[in-house]
């Protein structure tokens, strides 16, 4: 469910003009989960609370990007 929310917020931020910046929180959450998974000792149980915290942080950053509209670039 959180992944669908992240993807929806990423698409919305992208359409509002954030372009490449909109991908950073989503990529960061995936990288955080990957590194956390790789750092677990064999046979140990993963701490899902830490993984959910990374996803919640990505959702918060994307929501902030949507609320604060990117100013139009002038050339």
VEXTOR-428816 format. One line per field, with one value per residue: residue number from 1; x, y, z of N, C-alpha, C, O in turn; residue in three letters. Coordinates in pm, 1 decimal. Layout:
# residues N
num	c(NUM ...) $
n.X	c(X ...) $
n.Y	c(Y ...) $
n.Z	c(Z ...) $
ca.X	c(X ...) $
ca.Y	c(Y ...) $
ca.Z	c(Z ...) $
c.X	c(X ...) $
c.Y	c(Y ...) $
c.Z	c(Z ...) $
o.X	c(X ...) $
o.Y	c(Y ...) $
o.Z	c(Z ...) $
residu	c(ALA ...) $
//
This chain:
# residues 75
num	c(1 2 3 4 5 6 7 8 9 10 11 12 13 14 15 16 17 18 19 20 21 22 23 24 25 26 27 28 29 30 31 32 33 34 35 36 37 38 39 40 41 42 43 44 45 46 47 48 49 50 51 52 53 54 55 56 57 58 59 60 61 62 63 64 65 66 67 68 69 70 71 72 73 74 75) $
n.X	c(82.3 192.2 386.5 235.6 127.3 364.3 446.5 232.0 253.2 505.0 460.8 279.4 436.5 629.5 479.6 420.6 647.3 885.1 1046.1 1342.2 1404.6 1184.9 1214.4 1413.3 1339.1 1195.8 1383.7 1572.1 1437.6 1415.7 1690.8 1769.0 1622.8 1737.1 2010.3 1973.5 1868.7 2085.4 2265.5 2183.5 2247.4 2302.0 2023.8 1904.1 1617.3 1455.1 1413.6 1120.9 1006.0 1200.0 1231.4 978.5 983.5 1167.9 1016.0 800.0 934.0 1006.8 752.3 671.0 858.0 795.5 529.4 573.5 711.9 505.4 326.5 474.4 506.1 716.2 905.9 862.2 1100.5 1308.2 1447.9) $
n.Y	c(-119.1 121.7 151.4 195.9 443.6 594.6 578.3 706.5 965.6 1032.2 1045.7 1257.8 1468.9 1476.3 1562.8 1816.1 1953.8 1886.8 1693.1 1516.4 1534.3 1432.1 1160.8 1095.2 1053.6 809.7 634.9 654.1 531.4 269.2 204.7 230.2 22.0 -194.1 -182.1 -215.5 -472.9 -616.9 -587.2 -744.1 -1009.5 -1354.9 -1566.0 -1401.1 -1208.3 -960.3 -612.1 -478.9 -240.3 -44.3 -46.5 38.8 293.3 418.0 421.3 580.2 820.0 879.0 917.4 1142.6 1333.9 1346.0 1436.6 1688.0 1803.1 1818.3 1989.5 2225.8 2402.0 2384.9 2659.8 2833.9 2802.6 3051.7 3160.8) $
n.Z	c(0.0 81.1 -112.9 -345.0 -279.0 -267.9 -538.1 -667.4 -552.2 -648.4 -926.5 -931.2 -825.0 -1023.7 -1243.4 -1157.3 -1203.9 -1078.2 -1184.9 -1220.0 -949.3 -820.5 -830.1 -652.5 -364.9 -385.5 -502.1 -300.4 -85.5 -179.6 -203.1 63.3 180.7 43.2 124.6 398.0 401.1 300.7 505.0 713.3 932.0 844.1 895.3 1079.8 1182.9 989.6 1071.2 1041.6 1114.5 1083.4 807.7 725.5 830.5 659.1 422.5 502.7 544.7 280.4 166.8 313.0 226.2 -48.3 -30.8 76.5 -135.3 -320.7 -194.8 -174.7 -435.2 -720.0 -825.4 -1136.1 -1394.3 -1526.4 -1826.8) $
ca.X	c(0.0 281.1 453.8 141.7 122.0 489.6 445.3 136.0 309.9 616.5 403.1 222.0 546.7 691.7 391.3 423.1 769.8 1003.3 1119.6 1436.2 1400.0 1073.3 1256.9 1510.7 1287.2 1159.2 1510.0 1632.7 1368.6 1457.9 1831.3 1771.4 1575.0 1835.7 2126.4 1931.6 1856.6 2217.8 2342.4 2130.1 2323.5 2226.2 1939.9 1840.7 1490.9 1464.8 1333.9 1032.6 978.2 1301.1 1200.0 859.0 1027.3 1225.1 906.1 724.2 1016.0 993.8 618.0 670.0 934.2 716.6 414.5 625.9 739.9 379.1 268.0 555.5 520.2 844.8 889.1 889.7 1235.9 1313.6 1574.3) $
ca.Y	c(0.0 237.8 163.4 260.8 584.2 656.1 591.8 811.8 1094.9 1058.3 1088.8 1390.9 1564.1 1486.2 1645.5 1954.3 2018.4 1847.6 1603.6 1421.4 1543.0 1350.1 1021.4 1073.8 986.1 671.7 561.8 649.2 431.2 137.5 183.5 210.9 -114.1 -288.6 -182.2 -272.9 -616.1 -674.3 -578.2 -837.6 -1133.9 -1473.2 -1628.3 -1299.7 -1156.1 -817.1 -519.1 -414.3 -104.2 42.9 -36.3 122.5 430.3 470.0 448.7 695.1 938.2 908.5 973.1 1278.0 1421.7 1365.6 1521.5 1824.3 1852.3 1850.2 2107.2 2342.6 2392.2 2430.8 2782.9 2820.6 2844.9 3156.0 3154.5) $
ca.Z	c(0.0 88.4 -242.2 -437.3 -239.7 -311.9 -683.8 -700.0 -516.1 -739.6 -1053.5 -910.8 -812.7 -1156.6 -1327.3 -1109.4 -1247.2 -1001.1 -1274.3 -1160.2 -802.3 -771.3 -824.1 -545.1 -245.4 -416.9 -516.8 -167.3 -3.7 -228.6 -166.8 208.0 205.3 -8.0 213.7 524.8 380.7 283.1 629.0 812.7 946.6 800.6 996.8 1165.2 1134.4 957.9 1150.8 945.8 1158.7 1023.6 665.2 711.4 858.9 534.8 330.0 554.8 517.3 137.5 146.3 369.5 137.0 -170.2 2.4 91.0 -270.3 -386.6 -129.8 -210.0 -580.5 -770.9 -902.3 -1278.6 -1430.0 -1629.1 -1901.7) $
c.X	c(86.6 352.3 362.9 128.7 247.8 491.3 348.9 188.5 426.5 564.8 346.0 331.2 615.7 609.8 389.2 555.7 894.9 1095.0 1212.1 1435.3 1290.6 1113.5 1347.6 1452.5 1251.1 1283.9 1578.6 1568.8 1406.6 1601.6 1845.9 1727.5 1674.6 1956.9 2093.4 1921.0 1991.7 2299.0 2294.5 2215.1 2238.7 2149.8 1869.1 1709.8 1505.2 1374.0 1246.4 995.4 1074.5 1273.3 1078.3 892.7 1088.9 1117.9 823.8 801.9 1005.8 857.4 611.1 744.1 856.7 595.5 458.3 657.5 611.9 316.9 343.1 582.9 654.1 823.5 928.0 1029.7 1228.0 1449.7 1605.7) $
c.Y	c(125.3 259.7 230.9 408.9 657.1 677.5 701.7 951.0 1131.7 1108.6 1229.4 1497.1 1584.7 1579.7 1791.0 2023.6 1979.1 1756.2 1509.1 1421.3 1453.8 1203.8 994.1 1008.8 839.7 584.5 548.1 543.4 290.1 106.7 157.6 69.2 -219.0 -297.1 -241.6 -424.9 -684.5 -675.6 -675.4 -964.5 -1252.2 -1537.1 -1529.0 -1252.7 -1006.6 -734.7 -438.7 -272.4 -4.5 60.6 52.1 268.5 494.4 504.2 569.4 824.6 977.5 969.8 1116.3 1375.4 1449.4 1453.8 1666.5 1884.3 1893.2 1975.8 2234.9 2332.8 2450.8 2558.3 2762.0 2873.6 2948.8 3148.3 3283.0) $
c.Z	c(0.0 -44.1 -344.1 -407.1 -285.5 -462.5 -727.2 -668.1 -606.9 -873.7 -1040.9 -900.4 -947.1 -1245.5 -1283.7 -1140.0 -1171.8 -1079.9 -1198.9 -1009.1 -745.2 -757.0 -704.3 -418.9 -269.5 -430.8 -381.6 -78.7 -47.9 -189.4 -17.9 244.5 159.3 84.3 349.5 513.2 365.6 412.4 737.3 814.1 901.9 917.3 1087.5 1100.5 1104.0 1048.0 1054.3 985.9 1097.2 874.5 640.9 738.0 734.7 433.2 373.8 530.2 369.9 106.5 198.4 279.0 9.1 -144.3 17.3 -45.2 -341.7 -326.6 -163.9 -358.9 -624.2 -852.2 -1048.9 -1308.6 -1540.8 -1697.0 -1969.5) $
o.X	c(58.8 376.1 408.9 120.2 239.6 533.1 381.8 170.9 445.3 619.2 363.0 319.5 655.6 665.2 359.6 573.8 1002.0 1212.2 1163.7 1462.6 1302.9 1052.4 1357.0 1513.2 1273.6 1288.9 1636.3 1638.4 1427.2 1631.7 1925.6 1788.7 1695.1 2001.3 2176.1 1959.8 2010.4 2391.0 2358.4 2249.5 2116.8 2206.0 1782.0 1694.5 1562.0 1270.7 1292.5 957.2 1035.5 1289.7 1076.0 836.2 1065.1 1128.0 783.0 742.3 997.1 848.4 551.2 697.9 852.2 562.0 387.1 633.0 610.4 261.3 282.2 674.0 698.9 734.6 1016.2 1071.5 1151.2 1552.7 1708.4) $
o.Y	c(222.0 373.8 314.8 490.8 768.9 783.3 781.6 1043.9 1249.0 1204.2 1311.4 1603.9 1696.2 1665.3 1879.7 2140.3 2033.4 1742.8 1428.0 1318.6 1405.2 1130.4 879.8 914.2 755.2 473.5 443.7 473.6 201.8 -5.0 73.3 4.7 -320.2 -406.7 -310.5 -497.2 -796.9 -756.1 -687.5 -1018.9 -1251.0 -1559.1 -1568.5 -1257.4 -933.2 -782.4 -342.4 -192.3 107.0 170.2 131.1 357.8 612.1 606.0 651.0 927.5 1096.1 1064.2 1202.4 1487.5 1563.3 1537.9 1757.6 2002.7 1992.0 2058.6 2340.6 2261.9 2552.8 2564.6 2681.9 2976.3 2935.2 3131.4 3294.1) $
o.Z	c(-71.0 -83.7 -421.6 -498.6 -336.2 -509.7 -814.9 -746.9 -639.2 -929.0 -1131.2 -960.5 -980.8 -1314.4 -1363.8 -1105.2 -1199.0 -1044.6 -1119.9 -946.9 -632.8 -679.3 -659.5 -368.8 -182.8 -377.7 -350.9 -4.9 35.3 -147.2 23.3 329.6 226.3 118.6 409.3 605.0 412.1 427.3 841.8 709.2 919.4 1024.7 1165.1 978.5 1184.8 1094.8 993.0 900.7 1062.6 820.8 546.5 674.7 707.6 364.7 291.1 498.4 337.9 28.0 133.9 257.4 -37.2 -227.7 -25.0 -68.4 -415.2 -398.7 -180.2 -401.7 -572.0 -937.1 -1080.1 -1255.1 -1636.0 -1631.7 -2036.4) $
residu	c(UNK UNK UNK UNK UNK UNK UNK UNK UNK UNK UNK UNK UNK UNK UNK UNK UNK UNK UNK UNK UNK UNK UNK UNK UNK UNK UNK UNK UNK UNK UNK UNK UNK UNK UNK UNK UNK UNK UNK UNK UNK UNK UNK UNK UNK UNK UNK UNK UNK UNK UNK UNK UNK UNK UNK UNK UNK UNK UNK UNK UNK UNK UNK UNK UNK UNK UNK UNK UNK UNK UNK UNK UNK UNK UNK) $
//
